[in-house]
Amino acid sequence: MKALYLTKITILMGLVLVALSSCKKWLDVQPETRLVQSELFKTEGGYRDAMAGVYGGLSSTSLYGRELTFATMDVLAGYYTPINSGNTAYYEFFNSYPYKRDNASKSDKCVTIVDGFWTGLYGQVAQLNGIIQTIDGNKKVFSGDNYSTLKGEAIGLRAFLHLDLLRMYGSSYVTDPMQKAIPFVDTLSSQVTKLMTVDEACNKIIQELQRSLALMVNDPIKQGRAPSDILASAVATTTLAAYHNRRYHFNYYAVKAALARAYLWKGDKANALRYAKEIIAEQPTRFPWVLDANLTSIGNALSYNKDRTFTTEHIFALNIRNLELDVPNYFSSAGSSAQNQNLLPTTATVKNRIYENNTIDPRNQYLFTSYGSSFFSTKLYQDQEALAQIWFKNQMPIIRISEMYYIAAECEPDMATGRNWLNVIRQVRKLSALTSVEVNTTTQLMNQIQKEYEKEFIGEGQLWYFYKRRDLATLPNSRLFTNKAWYTFDMPDEEYTNGGR
């Protein structure tokens, strides 16, 4: 596979660039991967820098910094009606799903974007493999629990990235668990890694997440203590305890949340429920609901505490510093004057359908701005007030606590109990609790859960996966989605020409 073929180059260049950013002596290092690794991993700080490089790579606009969150994945889910007039605009094309190679009207630009998900994520997997394969031999350089926590973090993040790859490039489990899907790459090698079936990949991902969890029992976020700078870079805040800085890393609770996701993808509701409830049990102290005061202030130009992404509810987030430069190009009138427009407005019809015309819901009330007859999501706006708290800026939520309640609602064997889990979120979002008259069947409950996914995850790239997992034949907000085969992305051509797929 191309990602593996380039593994040695990828790990070499990634580690060298990290090192060059902090130490000029690296200019003299011989261009051999193992030599670069031996120098970089002599200290805890080297491992810290290597992990920082991975998170930096994942934050790129081709991955979670744009395409896998607020852009391509949400266009596919039908949140927007893209307005394109620039000479490199492409979201309008994505809106008609032209990335399959057997599509007569396919867009080469869209194919390139989708190929980038594969090569980009496997590139970061290669970086993680470099960390994981050296860490046991360098255990002595670590202090305290840093060795086991960082090793568990790297293993867990690697499994998480494979889960997203599976959700994109494999069929849904309910469609065909035996379909060949993705390779699980856990070694640095130029050899081609065989494709696993959807079922095999699910099992491997779950196994690796369990392995990660066992290593992270003393994660500072679990212990409620400030992490060392090896495990999390400091983010200034006057409102949250220091251990919350671990939310910028793939922490203990992120592993549990990923297990809930993975088990649900596999259709194992009992285990999905187990892990979701374990996190829910600690929600009040670890992931408190967004404060009303941090929402009502959004409309005040002079307020400093605007929590647009409901930061306190993040289980795992990426700190993406270029959001304030990137987001206006897609969600503001400023983008309409850009040379290459890719505006992502939500029509009034779609917005009103999703939020059921309820203007009290804070997700509707505070997180949109009008644009002609349409609206822009303002969830990822970066407020510029001089006193704006840095904690509320640069946040890209990857997993949030509300998803655990949705998973619990779906997986409870007792429908009434499931309805109660869903009502927790509805009431937090200022909506009335669903009664037994309104919801008294599993089908009705699933319809309400789907509505909540649509309300909650705009700008985060999760709704497409929900539709795919449920194997929906039509999408509520996309009349152009007419073929369930479009749920499964094609591997890059190089996988066939170089990898012999």
C-alpha positions, 0 to 999 in steps of 0.5 A: 500500500502507498501509505506503507510504501512511504512509511520510512520516508514519512516517519523520517521526514516527520521526526526530522521536522519536529527535531529541526523546529527545536534544535539546529544540530539535527541538520547533521543527523544522517538520513536514516530512520533508525538514527533519527529515532535513536536521537529523538527518543533519547528523552521524554521530551523527544517522545513528547515532540513526536506525539505533538507532531502526530496531533499537528498532522491530524490537525491539518486542513486535509484531515480533522482541521477541516475535511474530516469535520466541518467540510467534506464529511458534513457536506456529504451528510447534507448539512449545507448547500454549497455555494461555489464560484471559484476556480478551485471550488469543489464542495458543490461537486461533493454534494452530488457524491462524485468520488466513486471511481465507477461514477461517469461524472466523478470529480478528480478533485473530490477523489484527491480529497478522499485519497488524502484521508487514506494517505494522511491518516496512515501517515500518522499511523506510521508516526505512531508506530515509530513511537510504539516500536521504540518506547519499550527499549527506552522505558528508562527515560520516563519518570513516574507513570509517563511511560505507560500512559504515553504508550497507551495513548499512542496505541489507543490513538492508532486504533482510533485512526483505524476506526475512522478509516474503517468507517470510511473505507469499509462497508457498514457492519450491518451491510457486509461484515465479511467485506475486505476493508482496510489493513491494520498497520501496526509495524513500520515496514515497506511490506504490504499489509493484508486487508482485513474484513470489516469484522476482523478490523473491528475486533482488532481495533477493539483489542488494541483499545482494550490494550490501551485502556489497561496501560492508562489506568493512571492517566492524570485526567482519570486521577484528577491531577495536572499532567506533566508536559510530557503528557499535555501541553499547558492551556491557560484557563481560569475555569477548569482544572489543569487535568483537563489539558489531557483532553487535547491528547487521546486520554483514558476517557477517549479510549473508553468512548472509542470503545463505545463507538467501535462496539456500536459500529460492530452491533455489540450493544451490550458492550457499547452500553457498558463503556458509554455508561462508565463515562456517563457516571463521571460526567458531572465531575469530568465533563460538566455541561456547558454553562448557560452564562457562556452561551448567553454571552455569545451575542455580546460583542464585549463578552470574553466567555463565549463557549461556542463548542461547549468546551467542557463537554469535550472528551477528546479535542484537537487544538487547531490554531489556524481555525480563525484564518480558515473558518471565515472562508467557509462560514462568513460573508468574508469568504464570499469575496475570496478568489476560490469560494467554497461557502457552506451555508445551511438553508432555512429549510434544512435548519428549521427541519433539524431544529424543529423551529425551536429557537430555545435550543441553544444549538439553534439560538446561539450558533447560527448567523444569517446569510441572505435567506440562508444561515452560516454555522458559527460553532467554530467562530474564533472570537477576537475580543481582547479578553477572550479566554484562550480555553474557548478558542482553537477547539475542534471537538472529536468526541463529546460527552453527549454522544455517550448518552446517545449511545446509551439511549440506543443500546439500552435493552429497555426502551423506556430507560433508553428514552430517559438517557436521551431526555437528559440531553434534550433537557440540557439543550432546553428541550422538553422531555419525550413522554411515553405517549410520544416515544413508545417503540424502538423505531420512534426512539431511533427517530428521535436519536437521529434528530439529536445527532443532526442537531448536535454534530454540525461542524464535527463530521459525525452525522455521515457515520451515523447514517452509514451505520444505520444503512439509510437508503435516503438522507433527510437533507440530501435529495441527491443521495440515491445509492448506498454504495456511496457510503464506502470510499474507494482506496487510492489507485496506488493501493491497486497498482503498488499494493496489489489489492 
